[in-house]
């Protein structure tokens, strides 16, 4: 009873409230040392029958911004990482539309590109530590398979888009990743080794 009353009296005391969350183990233990501003993703998975392209573009931009700015070694980065993991579909992708059965250009832009960016972040985390987050290996393994579906193609033969898509992974350490973990997804490793050699 005293504990409940103390929570009620101190609810607006942020420091005390954060200490309760820490003690309950809601926040990662490495983040217990200091307070930080928690960030929440605004990703929305849309119905292919009535997509809102303004929101789709905003969501893709948010994913790109996170890709470019996330620090996996700080508390905010770890929280964002958890949210990204939870956005995975049953098929292993991180698509922003609920199906792959859509127009080719929309499929590339809103299904494959989000999957490439988020999977690349997962690769970066896996290189830091294989068990960076519970369940990461399973989530990453499924995502890697999806990344092989188009061979990084945007529909043309050896256009600049191949290199642009490859660079999404390259900037997050894919060379080191396929060397260290070639069997996590053999097809992904084979595909990436091809592009690594091609773009030497």
C-alpha positions in Angstrom: 0.0 0.0 0.0 2.8 2.4 0.9 4.5 1.5 -2.4 1.3 2.4 -4.4 0.9 5.7 -2.4 4.5 6.6 -3.1 4.1 6.1 -6.8 0.9 8.2 -6.8 2.6 11.1 -4.9 5.7 10.9 -7.0 4.2 10.2 -10.4 5.4 13.6 -11.7 8.8 13.1 -10.4 10.5 11.8 -13.5 13.6 10.6 -11.8 11.6 8.4 -9.4 9.3 7.2 -12.2 12.4 6.1 -14.3 13.9 4.3 -11.3 10.7 2.2 -11.0 10.9 1.3 -14.7 14.5 0.3 -14.2 13.8 -1.9 -11.2 11.0 -3.6 -13.1 13.5 -4.4 -15.9 11.5 -2.7 -18.6 14.5 -0.7 -19.8 17.8 -2.5 -20.8 20.2 -2.8 -17.9 22.9 -0.9 -19.8 20.5 2.1 -19.9 19.9 2.3 -16.2 22.9 4.5 -15.6 21.2 7.7 -16.8 17.9 9.1 -18.0 17.4 9.7 -21.7 14.7 10.8 -24.0 12.8 7.8 -25.3 11.9 7.9 -29.0 9.0 6.0 -30.6 8.8 5.0 -34.3 5.8 6.1 -36.3 5.8 3.3 -38.8 2.4 2.2 -40.1 1.8 -0.9 -42.2 -0.8 0.0 -44.9 -3.4 -1.9 -46.8 -2.4 -2.3 -50.5 -6.0 -1.6 -51.5 -5.9 2.0 -50.1 -2.4 3.1 -49.5 -1.6 6.6 -48.3 1.5 7.5 -50.3 2.2 10.6 -48.2 2.5 8.4 -45.1 4.4 5.8 -47.0 7.0 8.3 -48.1 7.2 9.7 -44.5 7.7 6.2 -43.1 10.5 5.4 -45.6 12.2 8.7 -44.8 12.0 7.8 -41.1 13.7 4.5 -41.8 16.4 6.1 -43.8 17.0 8.7 -41.1 17.3 6.0 -38.5 19.7 4.1 -40.7 21.9 7.1 -41.0 21.8 8.2 -37.4 21.2 5.2 -35.1 23.9 4.6 -32.5 23.5 1.0 -31.4 25.7 1.6 -28.4 23.4 4.0 -26.7 20.0 3.7 -25.0 17.9 5.4 -27.6 19.5 3.2 -30.3 18.7 0.1 -28.4 15.1 1.1 -28.0 14.8 2.0 -31.7 16.3 -1.4 -32.6 13.8 -3.2 -30.5 10.9 -1.4 -32.3 12.4 -2.1 -35.7 12.7 -5.8 -34.8 9.0 -5.8 -33.8 8.0 -4.4 -37.2 9.1 -7.6 -39.0 6.4 -9.4 -41.0 5.8 -13.2 -40.8 7.4 -13.4 -44.2 10.6 -12.0 -42.8 10.4 -8.6 -44.6 10.0 -5.1 -43.1 7.6 -3.9 -45.8 5.4 -0.9 -45.3 2.5 -2.4 -47.2 0.8 -5.6 -46.2 1.6 -7.6 -49.4 4.1 -7.9 -52.1 1.3 -8.2 -54.7 1.4 -4.6 -55.8 2.8 -2.5 -58.6 6.5 -3.2 -59.2 7.7 0.3 -58.5 5.7 0.5 -55.2 6.9 -3.0 -54.3 10.6 -1.9 -54.6 10.1 1.4 -52.9 7.8 0.4 -50.0 8.6 -3.3 -49.5 12.2 -4.0 -50.5 13.9 -0.8 -49.6 12.6 -0.7 -46.0 13.7 -4.3 -45.7 17.2 -3.5 -47.0 17.7 -0.6 -44.7 16.4 -2.3 -41.5 18.2 -5.6 -42.3 21.5 -3.6 -42.8 21.0 -2.2 -39.3 20.4 -5.8 -38.0 23.7 -6.8 -39.6 25.5 -3.9 -37.9 24.1 -5.1 -34.5 25.0 -8.7 -35.2 28.6 -7.7 -35.8 28.6 -5.9 -32.5 27.3 -9.0 -30.7 25.5 -12.0 -31.9 23.0 -11.8 -29.0 22.8 -8.0 -29.2 19.1 -8.5 -28.7 17.1 -11.6 -27.8 15.8 -13.3 -31.0 18.1 -11.3 -33.3 19.5 -14.3 -35.1 16.1 -15.6 -36.1 14.8 -12.2 -37.2 18.0 -11.5 -39.2 18.1 -14.9 -40.8 14.5 -14.5 -42.1 15.2 -10.9 -43.4 18.4 -12.0 -45.2 16.3 -14.5 -47.3 13.9 -11.7 -48.3 16.9 -9.5 -49.4 17.9 -12.1 -52.0 14.5 -12.2 -53.7 15.4 -9.6 -56.4 19.2 -9.9 -56.3 19.2 -6.2 -55.4 17.7 -5.4 -58.8 15.3 -2.6 -59.3 14.2 -4.0 -62.6 17.0 -3.1 -64.9 20.3 -4.8 -65.8 23.3 -3.6 -63.9 22.0 0.0 -63.4 23.2 2.4 -60.7 20.4 1.1 -58.5 22.3 -2.2 -58.0 25.2 -0.3 -56.5 22.9 2.0 -54.4 21.2 -1.0 -52.9 24.5 -2.8 -52.3 25.9 0.3 -50.5 23.0 0.2 -48.1 24.5 -3.1 -46.8 28.1 -2.1 -47.4 28.0 0.9 -45.1 26.8 -1.4 -42.3 29.7 -3.9 -42.6 28.3 -6.5 -44.9 31.8 -7.5 -46.1 32.8 -8.4 -42.5 29.4 -10.0 -41.9 29.5 -12.5 -44.8 33.1 -13.4 -44.0 32.3 -14.0 -40.3 28.8 -15.6 -40.8 28.7 -17.2 -44.3 26.2 -19.9 -43.3 23.6 -17.7 -41.7 22.0 -17.4 -45.1 24.0 -19.0 -47.9 22.1 -17.3 -50.7 22.6 -13.9 -49.2 26.4 -14.6 -48.7 26.6 -15.8 -52.3 24.8 -12.7 -53.6 26.9 -10.2 -51.5 30.2 -11.8 -52.5 29.3 -11.3 -56.1 28.7 -7.6 -55.5 31.7 -7.2 -53.3 33.9 -8.6 -56.1 32.0 -6.6 -58.8 32.4 -3.2 -57.0 36.0 -3.6 -55.9 
